[in-house]
Amino acid sequence: MNTRETTSAAERIKSGADIMKGRVLGKYWPRFWMRYAGLGFWGRIATRLAAWFAPPHKARPFLALMNPKGYVAASVTIYHSDLRLGTNVFMDDRVVVFQRERGGPVELGTKVSIFRDTILETGYGGYLKIGNNSSIHPRCQLNAYVSPIEIGANVMIAPNCAFYPYDHGIAPGQFIMEQPLRSKGGITVGDDVWIGFGVIVLGGVRIGNGAVIGAGSVVTRDVPEGAVAVGSPARVVKMRDEHTE
């Protein structure tokens, strides 16, 4: 065996060893640090360390299953006095949980996933509740002001969605920003609902179990169970039991 062949074999051995080392670290390193995960200072440090050898973004929720306290990324901002977390909750990078004056609780059920850059806010008597196994994808805004936002179990909410159960008064003769907030009622989303990319849901709306809301829709009225609604304002175009591939 000549020198070049010897070098090549050595490089392959080293490469294989590096791959094996990476796999071992990827398997055991996160598991070790997730034992210490939590909302406290050291718990947040542990989640940061656990993520070093974990895949990013949507491949990362498995970390939350390693500890009943779940995975709350070190970059999550929690400015809220009444955050209630179920077991195995996943909160991704740069999520913000914010409480304004008289804001009610934010309650996340078991195995809820909140992906990066989403903002959860409560204020002025509103509260937010998200049911088990539901997922809120990146860059969503849920502002439970004046009235509540209640989201059921097994709900999928695509990126860039916004939930606003309130608006500003628009009476003439006074700056709009100085007028009191008002609401037509809360937002209720049933179980097993799929809400597409960029949907806006306004106050006083109930979306029934199993409904589908098409991308870019603005929901201003109730959507029945099992319905498919699209448009601005969203209108029912068919029922799911009419769907054929």
Secondary structure, 3 states (H helix, E strand, C coil): CCHHHHHHHHHHHHHHHHHHHHHHHHHHHHHHHHCCCCCCHHHHHHHHHHHHHCCCHHHCHHHHHHCCCCEECCCCEEECCCEEECCCCEECCCCEEEECCCCCCEEECCCCEECCCCEEEEECCCCEEECCCCEECCCCEEEEECCCEEECCCCEECCCCEEECCEECCCCCCCHHHCCEECCCCEEECCCCEECCCCEEECCEEECCCCEECCCCEECCCECCCEEEECCCCEEEEEHHHCCC
